[in-house]
Amino acid sequence: MIWIIRLFLFLYAVIYIALGGWAIIEPVRMMISDDFPSFMQAVGLTVASPIGYSEVAGIYGGINVVVGLIALIGVFVRRFAIWASILFMFLTGSIALGRYVLSLIPSAPGFLNNFFIFEVASFFVYSIFLIYLNLQLNKSSKNIETVNSN
């Protein structure tokens, strides 16, 4: 099971580092290629002033890159994987909750989209990981107590 957790964290790292990098290069994407897809168009954003590009790079880019780096560290450090799983469970769960609450407002858009599905799935996967990791830690701490009492 730990290898499944590591694989999931690795995939999370790849996804979030790529998304963050894509958002960071948004202001200069046309210099890369005319065919390079727009991050802002993909997520439905528009920029009204130059500071908007900085916000896209900082909020969407910077935060996503750091989330990806946290996931990558979790691949290699088991205790960090537990902390990262807690963080990602709350992060994805809170984003999904925000989408759902918005949909309760009359005339607001619905919550059901690919991002929502990813966030809810991530929330439940990380919940399962945490239950497993908690059981493993409890089992190993009981083994240590048994050895110490003998």
N, C-alpha and C positions, 0 to 999 in steps of 0.2 A: 504493500500500500504506500509506503514512503516514496517509492519510485513514481507512483501515479501522482502523488502530491508534487514531487519535484518536476515532473513533466508538465503538470498544469501550471506551476509557477513559472517554468521556463517559457511556455506558450504565452502566459500573461506578460512576461517580460518582453518578449518579441512584439506582441501586439501593442503594448503601451509605449515602448520606446519608439516604435515605428510611427504610431499616431502622434506622439509628442514631437518627433522630428519633422513630421509632415506639417504640423501646425507652426512650428518654428520657422520653417522655410517658406511659409505661405506668401509673405510680402515679396519674395524674390523668385517665386516659382516660375514666372514667365522668362526669367533669365536662364533657367535651367533648360526649359523646353516649352514650346507652345502647346504641346500635347500633354504636359504634366497636369494631372487633375487638381482641381482646387479643393483644399481642405474645407474652406468656408462654404463653398457651394454644397459639398457633401453633407455637412452638418446643418445647413440652412441658415448661415450667418451672413450678415453684410457689415461693412465697416463704413462709418460716416465721417471719420476723421483719422489722421495719421496715428493718433494714440491708440486707436482701435486695433491696429496691427500689432502694436506692442502688447496689448491686452490678450490678443489671440495667442501670441508667442509665449507670453508669461503664464497665462492661466491654462490654456489648452496644451501648450507645448511643454512648458517647464514642469507643471504638475504631472502630466502623463509620463514624461521621461523619468521623473523621480519615482513614480509608482512602478514603472518598469524596472528601474535599478533596485528598488526594494524587493521586488519579486525575484530578480536575478540573485541577489544576496541570499534570499531564502532557499534557493536551489542548493546552495552549498553549506549553509549553516542551519542545522535543524532547529535550534531554539529561535532563531530569527524567522524561520518558516512559520512557527506558531504565531509570533507577533505579527508577521505579514498577513497571515490568514485572518487574524482578528481584524486588522486594519481593513483588508479588502472586503471582508464580510460586511463591516459597517459602511464602508465607502459605497459599495455597489448597492447595498440595501437602502441606504439613505437617498441615493440618486433615483432608484426605482420608486421609492416612496414619494419623493418630490414630484416625479412624473405622474404618479397616480393621483395625488392630492390635487394637482393642477387640473386634471381631467374632471374632477368633481365640480369645478366652477362651470356654470352654464356658459355655453358658447366657446369654451376652451377646447383645444384639440384633444383627441383621445390619447391614451397612454400606450396603447399597444403598437409597438414598432420593434425593429430589430435591436435597437439599443436597450430597450426595456427587457426584452427576452434575454439578452446577454447578461444584463445586470441581475435579473432574478435567478437565472441559472447559476451565475457566479456566486450569488448569495447562498444558495442551497448547497452548492459544491463545497464552498469554504466552510459552511456549517458542518457538513459531514466530515471534512478533514479535521476540524477542531474537535469534534466528538472523538474521532479515532485517535488523534494525537493526545488528547486528554486521557483517554483510556490507557494508552501506552505509557504515559508518564506516571499515572497512578499505579500501574502494574510494576513498573521498574522501581518506584519508590517503596512499594510494599516488599519487593525482593530485597532491597537494601536494608529495610527495617528488620526483616527476617534474619539476614546475615549478621547484622549488628547485635541482635538479641541472643544469638547463639554464642 
